[in-house]
Structures are given as structure tokens and as C-alpha cells.
Amino acid sequence: MHIRKAVLPVAGLGTRVLPASKVVPKEMLPLVDKPTLQYIVEEAVAAGVEEIIFVTSRSKRSIEDHFDVFPEMEEALERKGKRKELEELRHVQTMATYTSVRQPEPRGLGHAVLCAKELVGDEPFIVMLGDELVAPETPILPRMIEVHEQYGGSVLSLFISPPEQVSSYGIAAVEELGDNVVKVTHLVEKPKREEAPSDLGIAGRYVLTPDIFALLEKTSPGAGGEIQVTDAIEMQASKGHCYGIRFTGIRYDTGNPLGLLTTSIAYALKRPDIAPALREFMRQALKEE
């Protein structure tokens, strides 16, 4: 079945980037001249996704507003002859169908995914975390979809975690299948470093089969007292229904101030209209340092 839907859990408080995220959702903080979340939506659309499902909270209305129509802005741009800006605005509004559902309280990623059950229905879907970006030149979703079509089951994007960060991720034990594809045999959410089954962490991209919802409904709170999607996927893995891809491309973490800044610089350096002046500024700043 063609994967048409992507769930983007964006209800979190973004405490790692306070005070910037107090009234502006962390997913709406800009990278150059676009909010972080728009890059993630564009990644999903490039992989063939047609419907974006936002799992939001009452403080995240600006997310829905950003992807909604804005007739007054369109009229102003039309009147001023700003065709490029108008086309970009309309592209954001029309590149996918957008729906949203609220997570009434922060009870973990698993609970956020479960909130999208009625909107997803009985079909495989993608989950994308809002503070991890994948560089467009090294996409992972198309390959994940291929592995799902080949083997069935859920598929995880996996990366080699630095030892000091193992306790921050879901960690997978795997069996090699070749060509960077693995079968996931065991998963642990945020284990202690010495108890981790490997150094392979989940890199914020999932292809999940719809049976995950029934598993989430019977998943008890785990790490941090929250309902963890990793614990539900572990039940799939124990039955041989979970696979993974060793991601060797470029990924960015925008969930902390340094990551947000360096990611913005990395994306700006890809822009021919900005990169030359930015490089010159960086040369001068480093020289003065």
C-alpha cells in the first residue's frame, strides 16, 4: 500500500530552547527564512506523502496557521507584484493536505502517535520528529518505504549514537540483512549506557504499520513516566515485524540552542544568495576571535 500519511508530533513544550519557545513553538523557530517544521514537511512531500497530520497542543496554533491560507497576505503580495513570495506562500499551503489533532496533555511520543489513530486509519504511515532534520541531498524516507514494501513491518532510521548520548535515545539490537538494512530484534528506550543492547539509536524517522495503535493502547508508561512508542515497537520486534536502516547521511538536531544555530548556518551555506556574504562574515568573525 502506498504510504500517504505522515504524523508529526509537535505538542512538546520545547524546554531545551527556552525562552525562545515560550510563546513561539520550537518547530516554528526559523532556519534562515523558513520555520524548522516546513523543512520536515517538505521532506515528507518529497517522499510521496500527501497528507500531513499534526499532533498539536493548545499553545501551538501558529503551526496550523502557517500552513493555512492567508488571503490578506496573498492580496498584499499580488498588489505589490511580489510574484516569487506569492508563489512560495501558495506552495506552502498546497504541497500537502493538512489535518491536526490535539494531544490534551504531554504523556509521551507514544501517546502523541496514538492521538492520530482516527486520522491515520488502517494503513501504514510515517512518523517524523520535529527537532530532527535530514539533509535533502541524503534522504532516508524513500529507502525506508522501499524496505517496508519489501519486508512488511515497521521500519526505523538508525544511527550510531555517541556513547554519552545513548541514554537519550531508543536503542536497537539488530541482525544484519545487508546493504545497511537490519532486522530489529530488541528495543530499549533511553537505557543506561552500560545496559544498552548496542549503539544504534533511532534517528527520528519511523515507518509504522497500523497495528501499532492497538499495541500503544496497552502500553504502560515507561521511561520518564511517559507512554513510549519504542515500547510498542518492541512488541512488533519481538514478533519479527520490525526492520531498520543504518542511516549514513546528514542529519541535524535543532532541539537545543547550539544545534539550532549550526543547522541554520548549514542551510544558509547551501543558499547561493546568502552563502558568499555569510562565509565572509564568518571569516572576519573568526579572524577577530
ZIUR-V209033 format. One record per backbone hydrogen bond with DSSP energy under -0.5 kcal/mol. CO is the residue of the C=O (numbers start at 1). NH is the residue of the N-H. If there is no record, write none. Layout:
co nh
CO NH
CO NH
//
This chain:
co nh
2 4
4 50
4 51
5 126
6 8
6 53
7 9
7 128
8 10
8 55
9 130
14 17
15 18
16 257
17 20
17 21
19 22
20 24
23 25
25 28
26 29
27 37
29 36
30 32
31 33
31 34
34 31
35 38
35 39
36 39
36 40
37 41
38 42
39 43
40 44
41 45
42 46
43 47
44 47
44 49
45 48
50 97
51 6
52 54
52 99
53 8
54 56
54 101
55 10
56 103
57 60
60 63
60 64
61 65
62 66
63 67
65 68
70 74
71 75
72 76
73 77
74 78
75 79
76 80
77 82
78 81
81 83
82 86
83 87
84 88
85 89
86 90
87 91
88 92
89 93
90 94
91 95
97 52
99 54
101 56
102 104
105 107
107 227
108 112
109 113
110 114
111 115
112 116
113 116
114 117
116 120
117 121
121 123
125 208
126 7
127 206
129 132
131 254
131 255
133 252
135 138
136 139
140 144
141 145
142 146
143 147
144 148
145 149
146 150
147 151
148 152
154 243
155 207
156 158
156 245
157 203
158 247
159 161
159 201
162 165
162 166
163 166
165 168
166 169
169 190
169 191
170 202
171 188
172 200
173 185
173 186
175 183
178 181
180 246
181 177
181 178
182 184
182 244
183 175
183 185
186 173
188 171
188 190
192 195
192 196
193 196
199 161
199 201
200 172
201 159
204 129
205 157
206 127
206 208
207 155
208 125
209 212
210 213
211 215
212 216
213 217
214 218
215 218
216 219
218 220
222 225
223 226
226 222
226 228
227 110
227 111
228 231
228 232
229 233
230 234
231 235
232 235
232 236
233 237
234 238
235 239
236 239
236 241
237 240
241 154
242 184
243 156
244 182
245 158
245 247
246 248
249 251
250 135
252 133
252 254
256 260
257 261
258 262
259 263
260 264
261 265
262 266
263 267
264 268
265 269
267 270
268 271
270 272
271 274
271 275
274 278
275 279
276 280
277 281
278 282
279 283
280 284
281 285
282 286
283 287
284 288
285 289
//
